[in-house]
Amino acid sequence: MVMRSRRRYRRGLLHLLSITLFGFGLMAIGCGPVKPFEPPQAGEIPNGPGLFTGSQGALVLSRDLGAKRAKTVPNDTQGGKTAAPGSVPSAPRQAPAAPDASSRKTPPL
Amino acid sequence: MRRLSIASVIVIALVLMAFGFASAQVIAGEKNVSLELSGQLNRGLLITNDGDSTDVFNVDNDNSSSRFRLVGIYKNHNFSVGSRIEVQVESNSTSDVNQNNKRDDDSDFFGLRKAELWFDTPFGQLWVGQGSTASDGTAEMDLSGTAVVTYSAINELAGGILFYDDTANALTDTDVGSVFANFDGLSRDDRIGYDTPTFAGFKLSGSWVTDDRWDLAARYAREFGVIKLAAAMSYAKGKSAFDSQVAGSLSALHTSGLNATFAGAIRDIDSDDDRDPYYIYCKLGYTQKLVSFGQTSFSIDYYYGEDIAAVKDESQSIGFGFVQEIDAFATALYLGLRNYDLERDDAGLDLHNIFAVLTGARVKF
């Protein structure tokens, strides 16, 4: 029984490795300019605008009124951030243009 | 009553906070800091048939449950410190309701998903607290656009529904969730974790998790001309439920909208040499902006697993997913159809297939 169990475990690992190799095959097929991108995370709150929170997708309490949010907020999960800043999301959504921070009037401190 | 009062307090607090934000008079005390409030609601209707009866449930879609979060950030040049509290508010979860429990009265609908700190430096990211372990999500890479209703965790569409035994003409105590797992690493837990910076699309992660468990993971994401590719793989060392586990997933999306996703995992259980649960999952899909108001996505998928809950169990499932985004309302409308088939090595048992339909909307607020 132990031998059978080990064989199946190894077979499972081989299947996973096959999938990985298949992925690298896809990379070769799609040869072209290589760019980073940030994949969506299943089960998490999606990136993008919100119904009440507007283009930033969050109510932001900040001295800069959230102007730097896109540069500061990391991904939702450990290991999740795989792309360089400025990369494009994988499931494009027609986001309204971000408000011009310079046109805002910052309240007196 | 107690649940209602807690919910009321939170809702009132959120409304007051929103009112404060909206007035634009409340600002952070220091420069380079921010505090954010965001969340989503995901409600739907679940219809199931177990071979004996058809049931309809008002549900919260556990594929991406209703929740809200507070995120605080301090940033100074290349160094930032963040904190996050994320709470799930899930009444009648698709993973809990079943034929005998249509109102899910027994479970708490508040659940702490994340309470964590992180330190982001040019040398990587350090995580402390309850949140995603390194291996969390490694079986769930999915570029299909239909993950809100179907992805490798196929049990989340109707996880609480019980199988019906045609021989005994009675419901069993075996539910969908226990026999259709996706073994997604160590999930969320109390941990200390580290992520390397990204090199050429690769990132490595590791975490030490409460109760002497640990995991390692590698992730990759790149766009190669006309193809986007995301892949992940992990090794997790468990303790009571399993001894070790390898999980992985890969998803590719062509600019035409055609996409393919694969996932799989296998567990080693030393205490039960006869049982090495594993599964494979594959999905084919199409996603494109077919209408002006948002992305449209379709997918079909297949799951096969063995020994998931008991020796010689065979779990199979075929599903269909449809998602229509409505950009103007930050909303995704969805429809999922799924058939669950469990073969159990018991001559006296004849489990009927379960057919489930889930439709609803996720609104990011």
Interface residues (C-beta under 8 A of the other chain):
Chain A: M1 V2 S5 R8 Y9 G12 L13 H15 L16 I19 T20 F22 G23 L26 M27 I29 G30 C31 G32 P33 V34 K35 P36 F37 E38 P39 P40 Q41 A42 G43 E44 I45 P46 G48 P49 G50 L51 F52 T53 G57 A58 L59 V60 L61 S62 R63 D64 L65 G66 K68 R69 K71 T72 V73 P74 D76 T77 Q78 G79 G80 K81 T82 A83 A84 V88 S90 A91 P92 R93 Q94 A95 P107 L109
Chain B: M17 A18 F21 A22 A24 Q25 V26 I27 A28 E30 K31 N32 V33 S34 L35 E36 L37 S38 G39 Q40 N63 S64 S65 R67 R69 V71 I73 K75 S80 G82 W118 D120 Q125 W127 G131 S132 T133 A134 D136 G137 T138 E140 M141 D142 L143 G145 A147 Y151 S152 A153 R191 G193 D195 T198 G201 K203 S205 S207 A217 R219 Y220 A221 R222 E223 F224 G225 V226 I227 K228 L229 A230 A231 A232 M233 V246 G248 L250 S251 A252 L253 H254 F262 G264 A265 I266 D268 D273 D274 R275 D276 Y278 I280 T287 G294 Q295 E325 D327 F329 A330 T331 A332 V363 K364 F365
